[in-house]
Amino acid sequence: MKYQAILIGACSLFAGLMPFAGNQMLTVYSAANSLQNVPGNEPRNGLNPSSIAMGRFSKVLVIRLKKGDDLLEGLQKAVAQEKVNNGAFLGAFGSLTSYHVHVVNNTTFPPKNIYMKGRGPYDILSVTGAVIDGRLHPHLTLADSKKAMGGHLEVGSLVFTFAVVTLGVFEEGISLDKFDDWNWN
């Protein structure tokens, strides 16, 4: 699969997304989060801690995939080629001839997934998510003439006309390694 990556100066295109000075990890307290009886999740002042990672983008990749490319495989190849360690998917547009996603199918632990596939004409509304230690965690939002839907992107979402995905690449020093681990509190 071929793709084109265009490096854009993050300050010129996405200046509003980077008010941070350097990469750091903060702990914040939210009254909105209910306390859970989980080891290591001790309340402080009656509030439950949450984590926020802050950093600057070193660059923004604009990745263009061509007709017939698999969306997930194309993103994986771009991330590997550009040696992206940590990043955030900022958006996407284009179209698909098929999709394959999974979504959470229950509200108790452990979480269980249901996989959904479809064929037909679909517009890509967005790709969001993250690259965490070189591993992709992308979510796809798409629509046809009747509905919008989405989920965690799986292999099997094939590009129709083209797909353009923007990926902000964080400077070194930021850690996202547990952000998508449901066991981490």
C-alpha positions as CSV (number, residue, x, y, z in Angstrom):
1,M,0.0,0.0,0.0
2,K,1.2,3.4,-0.9
3,Y,0.5,6.5,1.1
4,Q,1.6,10.1,1.0
5,A,2.7,11.9,4.2
6,I,2.9,15.6,4.2
7,L,4.6,17.2,7.2
8,I,3.0,20.4,8.2
9,G,4.5,22.8,10.8
10,A,2.2,22.2,13.8
11,C,2.4,25.8,14.8
12,S,1.1,27.1,11.5
13,L,-1.8,24.6,11.1
14,F,-2.8,23.6,14.6
15,A,-1.6,26.4,16.8
16,G,-4.7,26.4,18.9
17,L,-4.2,22.8,20.0
18,M,-0.8,23.4,21.7
19,P,-1.0,25.8,24.6
20,F,1.4,23.5,26.7
21,A,4.9,24.1,27.7
22,G,6.7,20.8,27.3
23,N,5.6,17.2,28.0
24,Q,4.4,16.2,31.4
25,M,1.9,14.0,33.2
26,L,-0.5,15.6,35.6
27,T,-2.9,14.2,38.1
28,V,-6.2,16.0,38.4
29,Y,-9.2,15.5,40.7
30,S,-12.7,15.4,39.4
31,A,-15.8,15.4,41.5
32,A,-17.7,14.0,38.5
33,N,-15.9,10.7,38.8
34,S,-17.5,8.3,41.3
35,L,-15.2,6.6,43.7
36,Q,-14.5,3.0,43.0
37,N,-13.3,0.3,45.4
38,V,-10.1,-0.4,43.4
39,P,-6.6,-0.8,44.9
40,G,-4.5,2.2,44.1
41,N,-7.5,4.4,43.6
42,E,-7.6,6.2,46.9
43,P,-9.7,9.3,47.2
44,R,-8.1,12.6,48.0
45,N,-10.4,15.2,49.5
46,G,-13.4,13.0,48.4
47,L,-12.4,13.2,44.7
48,N,-11.3,10.5,42.3
49,P,-7.9,11.1,40.5
50,S,-7.8,11.1,36.7
51,S,-4.7,11.5,34.6
52,I,-3.9,14.0,31.9
53,A,-0.9,13.9,29.6
54,M,0.2,17.2,28.1
55,G,2.6,17.9,25.4
56,R,3.4,19.6,22.1
57,F,3.2,18.1,18.6
58,S,6.6,17.9,17.0
59,K,4.9,17.5,13.6
60,V,1.5,16.8,12.1
61,L,1.2,14.1,9.4
62,V,-1.5,14.3,6.8
63,I,-1.8,10.7,5.5
64,R,-3.5,10.1,2.2
65,L,-4.6,6.6,1.3
66,K,-5.7,5.5,-2.2
67,K,-8.6,3.5,-3.6
68,G,-8.5,-0.1,-2.4
69,D,-6.2,0.5,0.5
70,D,-7.1,-0.9,3.9
71,L,-7.6,2.1,6.3
72,L,-6.1,0.5,9.4
73,E,-3.2,-1.2,7.5
74,G,-2.4,2.1,5.8
75,L,-2.3,4.0,9.1
76,Q,-0.1,1.2,10.6
77,K,2.4,1.5,7.7
78,A,2.5,5.3,8.0
79,V,3.1,5.2,11.7
80,A,5.9,2.6,11.3
81,Q,7.5,4.5,8.5
82,E,7.4,7.8,10.3
83,K,8.5,6.2,13.6
84,V,5.6,7.6,15.5
85,N,5.8,6.7,19.2
86,N,2.9,8.7,20.6
87,G,0.3,10.8,18.8
88,A,-3.3,11.8,18.5
89,F,-5.6,11.3,15.5
90,L,-7.1,14.7,14.8
91,G,-9.6,14.0,12.0
92,A,-10.2,12.4,8.6
93,F,-12.3,12.6,5.5
94,G,-12.8,10.5,2.4
95,S,-15.0,7.4,1.5
96,L,-15.1,3.7,2.0
97,T,-16.5,0.7,0.1
98,S,-16.6,-1.4,3.3
99,Y,-16.1,-1.0,7.0
100,H,-15.1,-3.3,10.0
101,V,-15.3,-1.9,13.5
102,H,-15.9,-3.2,17.0
103,V,-17.8,-1.6,19.9
104,V,-18.3,-2.5,23.6
105,N,-21.3,-4.7,24.1
106,N,-21.8,-4.7,27.8
107,T,-21.6,-2.5,30.9
108,T,-19.8,-4.9,33.3
109,F,-16.2,-6.0,33.6
110,P,-14.6,-7.5,31.7
111,P,-15.7,-5.5,28.7
112,K,-16.9,-7.6,25.7
113,N,-16.8,-6.5,22.1
114,I,-19.2,-7.0,19.2
115,Y,-17.8,-6.8,15.7
116,M,-19.7,-5.1,12.9
117,K,-19.0,-5.2,9.1
118,G,-20.8,-3.6,6.1
119,R,-20.4,-3.1,2.4
120,G,-21.6,-0.1,0.4
121,P,-20.8,3.6,0.0
122,Y,-19.8,5.3,3.2
123,D,-18.4,8.7,3.9
124,I,-15.6,9.0,6.5
125,L,-16.6,11.6,9.1
126,S,-13.7,11.2,11.4
127,V,-10.8,9.1,12.7
128,T,-10.0,9.8,16.3
129,G,-7.9,8.0,19.0
130,A,-4.3,7.7,19.6
131,V,-0.9,6.1,18.9
132,I,0.4,4.7,22.2
133,D,4.0,3.5,22.2
134,G,3.7,2.9,18.5
135,R,0.5,0.9,18.8
136,L,-2.6,2.3,17.1
137,H,-5.9,2.8,18.9
138,P,-8.1,4.5,16.2
139,H,-11.9,5.0,16.2
140,L,-13.7,5.5,12.9
141,T,-16.9,7.5,12.5
142,L,-18.7,6.9,9.1
143,A,-22.1,7.5,7.5
144,D,-24.3,6.3,4.7
145,S,-27.5,7.9,3.4
146,K,-29.5,6.6,6.4
147,K,-27.3,6.7,9.5
148,A,-24.0,7.5,11.1
149,M,-22.0,4.9,13.1
150,G,-18.6,4.1,14.4
151,G,-16.3,2.1,16.5
152,H,-12.8,0.8,17.0
153,L,-11.2,0.5,13.6
154,E,-10.5,-3.1,12.4
155,V,-8.8,-4.5,9.3
156,G,-11.4,-4.6,6.5
157,S,-12.3,-0.9,6.0
158,L,-11.4,-0.3,2.4
159,V,-10.9,3.1,0.8
160,F,-13.2,4.1,-2.1
161,T,-12.1,7.4,-3.6
162,F,-9.4,8.4,-1.1
163,A,-8.9,8.7,2.7
164,V,-7.1,11.6,4.4
165,V,-6.2,11.3,8.0
166,T,-4.4,13.8,10.2
167,L,-2.1,12.7,13.0
168,G,-0.5,15.0,15.5
169,V,2.9,13.4,16.6
170,F,3.9,14.3,20.2
171,E,7.4,15.3,21.1
172,E,9.5,12.7,22.9
173,G,8.9,12.5,26.6
174,I,5.2,12.1,26.8
175,S,3.8,8.8,28.1
176,L,0.4,7.4,27.1
177,D,1.2,3.7,27.8
178,K,-1.7,3.0,30.1
179,F,-4.3,5.4,28.8
180,D,-6.3,2.6,27.0
181,D,-5.8,0.0,29.7
182,W,-9.2,-0.5,31.3
183,N,-7.5,-2.1,34.3
184,W,-5.5,1.1,35.1
185,N,-7.0,3.3,37.7
